[in-house]
């Protein structure tokens, strides 16, 4: 739900796509992202700079164009990409190469996107957009040959050095090896360039991506000092500082917000930080202050409801959600607009239904979902209706709802299959759940999400060889799938098997996602299994600071206990017990060690 809240929180929310902050409303923080979105690889309005071929539009060419477009409309990105690439090679038309690139990116296929970009550059060697796109995709695919020299030359030739440094950081950020990307940028930004606020910001983001949080905070504060009114720098200080100096980071954000009450992005980031720290009253207070400054920012009503829900105050949540739904419904009716990308109407209705569902008011929840008529609500509402029916024990009715959902694209097909698998698994029908996911994989063999979920289901049912097969297939399809490397490595470590291989797998995951708490936990656990307690405590401690959940706490406590730091272990376990008194992993850990915290 978090990502939907962020996406719909308003046009000013650069934090999801800018500062990497996520807005409420879940206890687990979202994965941080880049400090600003990369310049779009393919600009929709950018003119084509190339000599176009003199090729007649034959029936065969027209047919292939239609095939590619039809495949794209139906989410068959691999077919669309291959067809467009073949057309581009045969006709030597750079427009078709660029179209193939767009299809490959839509299908999240970076190697094929690089193929298309290289062909585009070959056909349009004077096109700067083709040049920059090929450079970025080369980095994304791990090819750094001549990359540093090229970026240095671009910075040296640029009139706006700060912008050039930012663009260099964006290119390097596509490298899978984040520490190496930071090292290259650090070497590149020298002399007077170091004094530019953009240079500090770029280094801050790159350091954060590499897992060097203290350097990230230092550079972010330097960027803010160099440009005191820069909201982006203030947001970076908050985001990165929360991991190493939380009180100072919050104080800096509050001070900036007082001086700049119109800094909506920063203030929403502050709300996020307060929610993640459990200060719900402080978060709601900040939202109310924002509402006084911008009384027509109606999405703040929704956010107050969402935070009230997170705080365990369902009646308050219902009040704010109903108020927002009424306002937004009237606004939408007055504008005669069926779809507004900045609206959170669908999220508010889904959350209202979820409150009813969690309180056992299933028919009321079902009715709320049935009343959702916005076009963008049709499919997610139907999926949730199926879940509600399953919770009522009406699993066959849930299956009928799923069967009649009529997904319109691959994304909806995947969601339909995942929901089907979840319902069947929760109903104790694991064999049926596996068959449903296997059917989805057969229909969409290149979809890594379905394969990953099938692997997890295999693991739960003791089919470890099948789990490993699926995870290795995910890695083959997407070599940047950090969670596939991590899942396989952690499973081996947890079973005390092939520990050296487990460490290598998790190390690869950590290169891809240095700030992922789950992956840091896995690395700590494999070191614990190897008897390297100091290293285990270091990694598990970093994971705990990022996300204080029960599993990480149980692991950290066990590593501390094994290293003789029993009082510290007891403090961690007590903290976990306070937050999650019934956690099964903590209970089994304490029983196994004979400990009573």
C-alpha positions as CSV (number, residue, x, y, z in Angstrom):
1,X,0.0,0.0,0.0
2,X,2.9,2.3,0.7
3,X,3.9,2.7,-2.9
4,X,0.4,3.7,-4.0
5,X,0.2,6.3,-1.2
6,X,3.5,7.8,-2.3
7,X,2.5,7.8,-6.0
8,X,-0.7,9.5,-5.4
9,X,0.4,11.9,-2.7
10,X,0.6,14.9,-5.1
11,X,2.5,16.4,-7.9
12,X,5.1,17.9,-5.6
13,X,6.2,14.6,-4.1
14,X,9.7,14.4,-5.4
15,X,10.6,12.2,-2.5
16,X,9.5,9.0,-4.0
17,X,11.3,9.7,-7.3
18,X,13.7,12.3,-6.0
19,X,15.0,12.1,-2.5
20,X,14.2,8.4,-2.3
21,X,12.0,9.0,0.7
22,X,8.7,7.1,1.0
23,X,5.6,8.6,2.5
24,X,3.5,6.7,5.1
25,X,2.0,4.5,5.9
26,X,3.6,1.2,6.9
27,X,6.1,0.3,9.6
28,X,8.6,-1.0,7.2
29,X,10.5,1.7,5.3
30,X,10.6,1.5,1.5
31,X,13.9,0.9,-0.2
32,X,15.6,4.3,-0.8
33,X,16.2,5.4,-4.3
34,X,18.2,7.8,-6.3
35,X,18.3,11.4,-5.1
36,X,16.8,12.5,-8.4
37,X,15.3,10.5,-11.2
38,X,17.6,10.0,-14.1
39,X,17.0,12.3,-17.0
40,X,14.5,10.4,-19.1
41,X,16.3,8.0,-21.4
42,X,13.9,8.5,-24.2
43,X,12.2,11.9,-24.4
44,X,8.8,11.7,-26.1
45,X,9.1,15.1,-27.8
46,X,12.8,15.1,-28.6
47,X,13.5,15.5,-32.3
48,X,15.3,12.7,-34.2
49,X,18.8,13.8,-35.3
50,X,19.6,11.4,-38.2
51,X,19.4,10.9,-41.9
52,X,16.3,8.8,-42.4
53,X,16.4,6.0,-45.0
54,X,14.6,6.1,-48.2
55,X,12.4,3.0,-47.7
56,X,9.0,2.4,-49.1
57,X,6.3,1.4,-46.7
58,X,5.6,-2.1,-48.0
59,X,2.8,-4.4,-46.9
60,X,5.4,-6.5,-45.0
61,X,6.9,-3.6,-43.2
62,X,3.4,-2.3,-42.2
63,X,2.4,-5.7,-41.0
64,X,5.5,-6.0,-38.8
65,X,4.9,-2.5,-37.3
66,X,1.3,-3.5,-36.5
67,X,2.6,-6.8,-34.9
68,X,5.0,-4.9,-32.7
69,X,2.4,-2.4,-31.6
70,X,-0.2,-5.1,-31.0
71,X,2.3,-7.1,-28.9
72,X,3.2,-4.0,-26.9
73,X,-0.5,-3.2,-26.3
74,X,-0.9,-6.7,-24.9
75,X,2.2,-6.5,-22.7
76,X,4.2,-8.9,-24.8
77,X,7.3,-6.8,-24.6
78,X,9.8,-9.4,-25.7
79,X,7.9,-10.0,-29.0
80,X,7.4,-6.2,-29.5
81,X,11.2,-5.6,-28.9
82,X,12.4,-8.4,-31.2
83,X,10.0,-7.4,-34.0
84,X,10.9,-3.7,-33.8
85,X,14.7,-4.5,-33.7
86,X,14.4,-6.7,-36.7
87,X,12.6,-4.0,-38.6
88,X,15.2,-1.4,-37.6
89,X,18.0,-3.6,-38.8
90,X,16.3,-4.3,-42.1
91,X,15.1,-0.7,-42.9
92,X,18.1,1.1,-41.2
93,X,15.5,3.4,-39.6
94,X,16.7,4.9,-36.3
95,X,13.1,5.6,-35.3
96,X,12.4,1.9,-35.2
97,X,15.5,1.2,-33.1
98,X,14.4,3.9,-30.6
99,X,10.9,2.3,-30.6
100,X,12.5,-1.1,-29.9
101,X,14.4,0.5,-27.0
102,X,11.1,1.8,-25.5
103,X,9.6,-1.7,-25.7
104,X,12.6,-3.3,-24.1
105,X,12.6,-0.7,-21.2
106,X,8.9,-1.3,-20.7
107,X,9.6,-5.0,-20.4
108,X,12.4,-4.3,-17.9
109,X,14.9,-6.0,-20.2
110,X,18.2,-4.0,-19.9
111,X,20.4,-6.2,-22.1
112,X,17.9,-6.0,-25.0
113,X,17.5,-2.3,-24.3
114,X,21.2,-1.9,-24.7
115,X,21.1,-3.8,-28.0
116,X,18.5,-1.4,-29.2
117,X,20.4,1.7,-28.0
118,X,23.6,0.5,-29.8
119,X,21.6,0.1,-33.0
120,X,20.0,3.5,-32.5
121,X,23.5,5.1,-32.1
122,X,24.8,3.2,-35.1
123,X,21.9,4.5,-37.3
124,X,22.0,8.0,-35.8
125,X,25.6,8.7,-34.7
126,X,25.1,12.5,-34.5
127,X,22.0,12.2,-32.2
128,X,23.1,13.3,-28.6
129,X,20.1,11.5,-27.1
130,X,21.1,8.2,-28.7
131,X,24.6,8.8,-27.5
132,X,23.6,9.5,-23.8
133,X,21.1,6.6,-23.9
134,X,23.7,4.1,-25.1
135,X,26.1,5.4,-22.4
136,X,23.6,4.9,-19.6
137,X,22.5,1.5,-20.7
138,X,26.1,0.4,-21.1
139,X,26.6,1.3,-17.4
140,X,23.4,-0.4,-16.5
141,X,24.7,-3.6,-18.1
142,X,28.1,-3.3,-16.3
143,X,30.2,-2.1,-19.2
144,X,32.5,0.6,-17.9
145,X,35.1,0.6,-20.7
146,X,35.9,4.3,-21.5
147,X,33.0,5.3,-19.2
148,X,35.1,7.4,-16.8
149,X,37.0,9.2,-19.6
150,X,33.8,10.0,-21.4
151,X,32.1,11.4,-18.3
152,X,35.2,13.4,-17.4
153,X,35.3,14.9,-20.9
154,X,31.6,15.8,-20.7
155,X,32.1,17.6,-17.4
156,X,35.1,19.5,-18.6
157,X,33.3,20.6,-21.8
158,X,30.0,21.5,-20.0
159,X,29.1,25.1,-19.3
160,X,27.0,24.0,-16.3
161,X,29.5,21.9,-14.4
162,X,27.0,21.1,-11.6
163,X,24.4,19.7,-14.0
164,X,27.1,17.7,-15.8
165,X,28.2,16.1,-12.5
166,X,24.6,15.2,-11.7
167,X,24.3,13.5,-15.1
168,X,27.5,11.6,-14.5
169,X,26.2,10.4,-11.1
170,X,23.0,9.3,-12.9
171,X,25.0,7.3,-15.4
172,X,27.2,5.7,-12.7
173,X,24.2,4.9,-10.6
174,X,23.2,2.3,-13.2
175,X,26.2,0.2,-12.4
176,X,25.3,-2.8,-10.3
177,X,28.5,-2.5,-8.2
178,X,27.4,0.6,-6.1
179,X,30.7,0.9,-4.2
180,X,32.6,1.0,-7.5
181,X,30.2,3.6,-8.8
182,X,30.9,5.8,-5.8
183,X,34.7,5.3,-6.1
184,X,34.6,6.3,-9.8
185,X,32.5,9.5,-9.0
186,X,34.8,10.4,-6.1
187,X,37.8,10.2,-8.4
188,X,36.1,12.2,-11.0
189,X,35.0,15.2,-8.9
190,X,38.2,17.0,-8.1
191,X,39.6,20.5,-7.5
192,X,37.2,23.4,-7.8
193,X,34.4,21.0,-8.8
194,X,34.3,19.8,-5.1
195,X,32.9,23.2,-4.0
196,X,29.8,22.9,-6.2
197,X,26.6,22.1,-4.2
198,X,25.5,19.7,-7.0
199,X,28.8,17.9,-6.6
200,X,28.2,17.4,-2.9
201,X,24.7,16.2,-3.6
202,X,25.8,13.8,-6.3
203,X,28.5,12.4,-4.0
204,X,26.0,12.1,-1.1
205,X,23.6,10.0,-3.2
206,X,26.4,7.8,-4.6
207,X,27.8,7.3,-1.1
208,X,24.4,6.3,0.2
209,X,23.8,3.9,-2.6
210,X,27.2,2.3,-1.7
211,X,26.2,1.9,1.9
212,X,28.5,4.6,3.2
213,X,25.9,6.5,5.3
214,X,28.2,8.8,7.2
215,X,29.9,10.1,4.1
216,X,26.4,10.5,2.6
217,X,25.4,12.7,5.5
218,X,28.6,14.7,5.4
219,X,28.2,15.5,1.7
220,X,24.5,16.2,2.1
221,X,25.2,18.8,4.8
222,X,27.9,20.3,2.7
223,X,25.4,20.7,-0.2
224,X,22.9,22.4,2.1
225,X,25.6,24.7,3.5
226,X,26.6,25.6,0.0
227,X,23.0,26.3,-1.0
228,X,21.0,26.9,2.2
229,X,17.6,27.2,0.4
230,X,17.9,24.0,-1.5
231,X,15.0,21.8,-0.6
232,X,16.6,18.7,-2.2
233,X,19.7,19.0,-0.1
234,X,17.6,19.4,3.1
235,X,15.7,16.3,2.1
236,X,18.9,14.4,1.7
237,X,20.2,15.4,5.1
238,X,17.0,14.1,6.5
239,X,16.9,10.8,4.6
240,X,20.6,9.9,5.1
241,X,20.9,11.5,8.6
242,X,18.1,9.4,10.0
243,X,20.5,6.4,9.8
244,X,23.4,7.9,11.7
245,X,22.2,11.0,13.5
246,X,18.4,10.9,13.7
247,X,17.8,13.7,16.1
248,X,20.1,16.2,14.3
249,X,18.5,15.2,11.0
250,X,15.0,15.8,12.3
251,X,16.0,19.1,13.8
252,X,17.5,20.2,10.4
253,X,14.3,19.3,8.6
254,X,12.1,21.1,11.1
255,X,14.3,24.2,10.9
256,X,14.2,24.2,7.1
257,X,10.4,23.7,7.1
258,X,10.0,26.7,9.5
259,X,12.0,28.9,7.1
260,X,10.3,27.5,4.0
261,X,6.6,26.6,4.8
262,X,6.0,26.0,1.1
263,X,8.6,23.2,1.0
264,X,5.9,20.5,0.5
265,X,8.3,17.7,-0.5
266,X,10.6,18.2,2.5
267,X,7.6,18.5,4.9
268,X,6.1,15.2,3.5
269,X,9.5,13.6,4.0
270,X,9.5,14.8,7.6
271,X,6.0,13.2,8.0
272,X,7.4,10.0,6.7
273,X,10.3,10.0,9.1
274,X,8.0,10.7,12.0
275,X,5.7,7.9,11.1
276,X,8.6,5.4,10.7
277,X,9.8,6.4,14.2
278,X,6.3,5.9,15.6
279,X,5.6,9.5,16.3
280,X,2.2,9.5,14.8
281,X,1.0,12.6,16.7
282,X,4.0,14.6,15.4
283,X,3.3,13.4,11.9
284,X,-0.4,14.4,12.0
285,X,0.6,17.7,13.6
286,X,2.9,18.4,10.7
287,X,0.1,17.5,8.2
288,X,-2.3,19.9,10.0
289,X,0.2,22.7,9.8
290,X,0.6,22.0,6.1
291,X,-3.2,22.1,5.7
292,X,-3.3,25.6,7.3
293,X,-0.7,26.8,4.8
294,X,-2.4,25.1,1.9
295,X,-6.1,24.6,2.7
296,X,-6.9,23.2,-0.8
297,X,-4.3,20.5,-0.6
298,X,-7.0,17.9,0.0
299,X,-4.7,14.9,-0.2
300,X,-3.5,15.9,3.3
301,X,-6.9,14.7,4.6
302,X,-6.2,11.3,3.1
303,X,-2.8,11.2,4.6
304,X,-4.2,12.0,8.1
305,X,-6.5,9.0,7.7
306,X,-3.7,6.7,6.5
307,X,-1.5,7.7,9.4
308,X,-4.4,7.3,11.9
309,X,-4.9,3.8,10.6
310,X,-1.2,3.1,11.0
311,X,-1.4,4.4,14.5
312,X,-4.1,1.9,15.4
313,X,-6.9,4.5,15.5
314,X,-9.5,3.1,13.1
315,X,-12.3,5.5,14.0
316,X,-10.1,8.6,13.4
317,X,-8.9,7.0,10.2
318,X,-12.5,6.4,9.0
319,X,-13.4,10.0,9.7
320,X,-10.5,11.5,7.7
321,X,-10.9,8.9,4.9
322,X,-14.7,9.6,4.5
323,X,-14.1,13.3,4.5
324,X,-11.4,13.0,1.8
325,X,-13.6,10.6,-0.3
326,X,-16.5,13.1,-0.2
327,X,-14.3,16.0,-1.2
328,X,-12.6,14.1,-3.9
329,X,-15.8,12.7,-5.3
330,X,-17.4,16.2,-5.5
331,X,-14.3,17.6,-7.1
332,X,-14.1,14.8,-9.7
333,X,-17.8,15.1,-10.5
334,X,-17.5,18.9,-11.0
335,X,-14.6,18.4,-13.4
336,X,-16.2,15.5,-15.3
337,X,-12.8,13.8,-15.1
338,X,-12.9,10.0,-14.6
339,X,-9.2,9.8,-13.9
340,X,-6.8,12.1,-12.0
341,X,-3.2,10.7,-11.5
342,X,-2.7,13.0,-8.5
343,X,-5.8,11.7,-6.7
344,X,-5.7,9.2,-3.8
345,X,-9.5,8.4,-4.1
346,X,-8.9,4.7,-4.9
347,X,-6.3,4.3,-2.1
348,X,-8.7,5.9,0.4
349,X,-11.5,3.6,-0.6
350,X,-9.3,0.5,-0.5
351,X,-8.0,1.6,3.0
352,X,-11.6,2.1,4.2
353,X,-12.5,-1.4,3.0
354,X,-9.4,-2.8,4.6
355,X,-10.4,-1.3,8.0
356,X,-13.8,-3.0,7.7
357,X,-12.2,-6.3,6.6
358,X,-9.7,-6.3,9.5
359,X,-12.6,-5.8,12.0
360,X,-14.5,-8.7,10.5
361,X,-17.1,-6.6,8.8
362,X,-16.6,-8.5,5.6
363,X,-19.9,-7.7,3.9
364,X,-19.4,-4.0,4.5
365,X,-15.8,-4.3,3.1
366,X,-17.2,-6.1,0.0
367,X,-19.8,-3.4,-0.5
368,X,-17.2,-0.6,-0.4
369,X,-15.1,-2.4,-2.9
370,X,-18.1,-3.0,-5.1
371,X,-18.9,0.7,-5.1
372,X,-15.6,1.7,-6.6
373,X,-16.4,2.8,-10.1
374,X,-13.2,4.8,-11.1
375,X,-11.6,3.1,-14.1
376,X,-8.3,2.7,-12.3
377,X,-10.1,1.0,-9.4
378,X,-11.8,-1.8,-11.3
379,X,-9.1,-4.5,-11.2
380,X,-7.6,-3.9,-7.7
381,X,-11.1,-3.7,-6.2
382,X,-12.0,-7.0,-7.8
383,X,-8.8,-8.6,-6.5
384,X,-9.6,-7.4,-3.0
385,X,-13.2,-8.6,-3.2
386,X,-11.8,-12.1,-3.9
387,X,-9.6,-11.9,-0.8
388,X,-12.5,-10.8,1.3
389,X,-14.6,-13.7,0.1
390,X,-11.7,-16.1,0.9
391,X,-11.6,-14.7,4.5
392,X,-15.3,-15.6,4.8
393,X,-14.4,-19.1,3.9
394,X,-15.9,-18.8,0.5
395,X,-12.8,-19.8,-1.5
396,X,-14.8,-21.1,-4.5
397,X,-16.6,-17.7,-4.7
398,X,-13.2,-16.0,-4.6
399,X,-11.9,-18.2,-7.4
400,X,-15.0,-17.2,-9.5
401,X,-14.3,-13.5,-8.9
402,X,-10.7,-14.0,-10.0
403,X,-11.8,-15.9,-13.1
404,X,-14.2,-13.1,-14.1
405,X,-11.7,-10.3,-13.5
406,X,-10.5,-10.1,-17.2
407,X,-7.0,-8.7,-16.8
408,X,-6.1,-6.2,-19.5
409,X,-2.4,-6.5,-19.6
410,X,0.5,-8.5,-18.2
411,X,0.7,-6.5,-15.0
412,X,-2.9,-7.4,-14.2
413,X,-2.3,-11.0,-15.3
414,X,0.6,-11.3,-12.8
415,X,-1.5,-9.7,-10.0
416,X,-4.4,-12.1,-10.7
417,X,-2.1,-15.1,-10.5
418,X,-0.4,-13.9,-7.3
419,X,-3.7,-13.2,-5.5
420,X,-4.9,-16.7,-6.6
421,X,-1.8,-18.3,-5.2
422,X,-2.1,-16.4,-1.9
423,X,-5.7,-17.3,-1.4
424,X,-5.1,-20.9,-2.0
425,X,-2.0,-21.0,0.2
426,X,-3.8,-19.3,3.0
427,X,-6.7,-21.8,2.7
428,X,-4.2,-24.6,3.2
429,X,-4.4,-25.7,-0.4
430,X,-0.7,-25.5,-1.1
431,X,-0.8,-28.0,-4.0
432,X,-3.4,-25.9,-5.8
433,X,-1.5,-22.7,-5.0
434,X,1.7,-24.2,-6.6
435,X,-0.3,-25.3,-9.6
436,X,-1.7,-21.8,-10.0
437,X,1.7,-20.2,-9.9
438,X,3.1,-22.9,-12.2
439,X,0.4,-22.1,-14.7
440,X,1.3,-18.4,-14.5
441,X,4.9,-19.2,-15.1
442,X,4.0,-21.3,-18.1
443,X,1.9,-18.4,-19.5
444,X,4.5,-15.8,-18.7
445,X,7.9,-17.6,-18.5
446,X,10.0,-14.4,-18.4
447,X,8.1,-12.9,-15.5
448,X,10.5,-12.9,-12.5
449,X,7.9,-12.0,-9.9
450,X,5.8,-15.1,-10.6
451,X,8.9,-17.3,-10.5
452,X,10.1,-15.7,-7.3
453,X,6.8,-16.3,-5.6
454,X,6.7,-19.9,-6.8
455,X,10.2,-20.4,-5.4
456,X,9.1,-19.1,-2.0
457,X,6.1,-21.5,-2.1
458,X,8.4,-24.4,-3.0
459,X,10.6,-23.5,0.0
460,X,7.6,-23.5,2.4
461,X,6.7,-26.9,1.2
462,X,10.2,-28.4,1.5
463,X,10.8,-28.6,-2.3
464,X,14.3,-27.0,-2.0
465,X,15.7,-28.3,-5.3
466,X,12.7,-26.8,-7.1
467,X,13.1,-23.6,-5.2
468,X,16.7,-23.3,-6.2
469,X,15.9,-24.0,-9.8
470,X,13.3,-21.2,-9.9
471,X,15.6,-18.7,-8.2
472,X,18.5,-19.5,-10.5
473,X,16.1,-19.0,-13.4
474,X,15.1,-15.6,-12.0
475,X,18.8,-14.7,-11.8
476,X,19.3,-15.8,-15.4
477,X,16.4,-13.7,-16.6
478,X,17.4,-10.7,-14.4
479,X,21.0,-10.7,-13.2
480,X,20.2,-7.6,-11.1
481,X,17.6,-9.3,-9.0
482,X,19.1,-8.7,-5.6
483,X,16.3,-10.5,-3.8
484,X,16.7,-13.7,-5.8
485,X,20.4,-13.9,-4.9
486,X,19.5,-13.1,-1.3
487,X,16.7,-15.6,-1.0
488,X,18.9,-18.4,-2.3
489,X,21.9,-17.4,-0.2
490,X,19.8,-17.0,3.0
491,X,18.0,-20.4,2.5
492,X,21.4,-22.1,2.3
493,X,22.7,-20.2,5.3
494,X,19.7,-20.9,7.4
495,X,20.0,-24.6,6.7
496,X,23.8,-24.4,7.4
497,X,24.5,-25.7,3.9
498,X,27.1,-24.6,1.3
499,X,28.0,-21.6,3.4
500,X,30.8,-20.3,1.1
501,X,28.4,-20.3,-1.8
502,X,25.7,-18.7,0.4
503,X,28.1,-15.9,1.2
504,X,29.0,-15.3,-2.4
505,X,25.3,-15.1,-3.4
506,X,24.5,-12.7,-0.6
507,X,27.6,-10.6,-1.3
508,X,26.3,-10.2,-4.9
509,X,22.9,-9.1,-3.5
510,X,24.6,-6.6,-1.3
511,X,26.5,-5.1,-4.2
512,X,23.2,-4.6,-5.9
513,X,21.3,-3.3,-2.8
514,X,23.8,-2.1,-0.1
515,X,21.1,-0.5,2.0
516,X,18.6,-3.4,2.1
517,X,18.0,-4.5,5.7
518,X,16.9,-8.0,4.7
519,X,20.1,-8.5,2.7
520,X,22.3,-7.2,5.5
521,X,20.5,-9.5,7.9
522,X,21.3,-12.4,5.5
523,X,25.0,-11.5,5.4
524,X,25.1,-11.3,9.1
525,X,23.4,-14.7,9.5
526,X,25.8,-16.4,7.1
527,X,28.7,-15.0,9.1
528,X,27.1,-16.2,12.3
529,X,26.8,-19.7,10.7
530,X,30.5,-19.5,9.8
531,X,31.4,-18.6,13.4
532,X,32.5,-15.0,12.4
533,X,30.6,-13.4,15.3
534,X,32.2,-9.9,15.0
535,X,31.3,-9.6,11.3
536,X,27.9,-11.1,12.0
537,X,27.2,-8.4,14.7
538,X,28.4,-5.7,12.4
539,X,26.0,-6.6,9.5
540,X,23.1,-7.5,11.8
541,X,23.5,-4.2,13.7
542,X,23.4,-2.3,10.4
543,X,20.2,-4.2,9.5
544,X,18.7,-3.5,12.9
545,X,19.3,0.2,12.6
546,X,17.7,0.3,9.2
547,X,14.7,-1.8,10.2
548,X,14.0,-3.0,13.7
549,X,11.9,-6.0,12.9
550,X,11.5,-9.2,14.9
551,X,13.6,-11.5,12.7
552,X,16.6,-9.2,12.5
553,X,16.4,-8.6,16.3
554,X,16.3,-12.3,17.0
555,X,19.3,-12.9,14.8
556,X,21.3,-10.0,16.2
557,X,20.5,-11.1,19.8
558,X,21.7,-14.7,19.0
559,X,25.0,-13.4,17.5
560,X,25.6,-11.2,20.5
561,X,24.8,-14.1,22.8
562,X,27.2,-16.4,21.0
563,X,29.9,-13.7,21.2
564,X,29.5,-13.5,25.0
565,X,27.7,-10.1,24.9
566,X,24.7,-11.5,26.8
567,X,23.5,-8.2,28.3
568,X,23.4,-6.6,24.9
569,X,21.6,-9.6,23.5
570,X,19.0,-9.4,26.3
571,X,18.4,-5.7,25.5
572,X,17.7,-6.5,21.8
573,X,15.5,-9.4,22.6
574,X,13.5,-7.4,25.1
575,X,13.0,-4.7,22.5
576,X,11.7,-7.3,20.1
577,X,9.5,-8.9,22.7
578,X,7.9,-5.5,23.5
579,X,7.0,-4.9,19.9
580,X,6.2,-8.4,18.8
581,X,5.5,-10.5,21.9
582,X,4.2,-13.5,19.9
583,X,6.9,-13.7,17.3
584,X,7.5,-17.4,16.6
585,X,11.2,-17.0,15.6
586,X,12.0,-15.1,18.8
587,X,10.2,-17.6,20.9
588,X,11.9,-20.6,19.3
589,X,15.3,-18.8,19.6
590,X,14.9,-18.2,23.3
591,X,13.6,-21.7,24.0
592,X,16.6,-23.2,22.1
593,X,19.1,-21.1,24.1
594,X,17.2,-21.6,27.3
595,X,16.9,-17.9,27.9
596,X,14.2,-15.9,29.7
597,X,14.6,-12.2,28.8
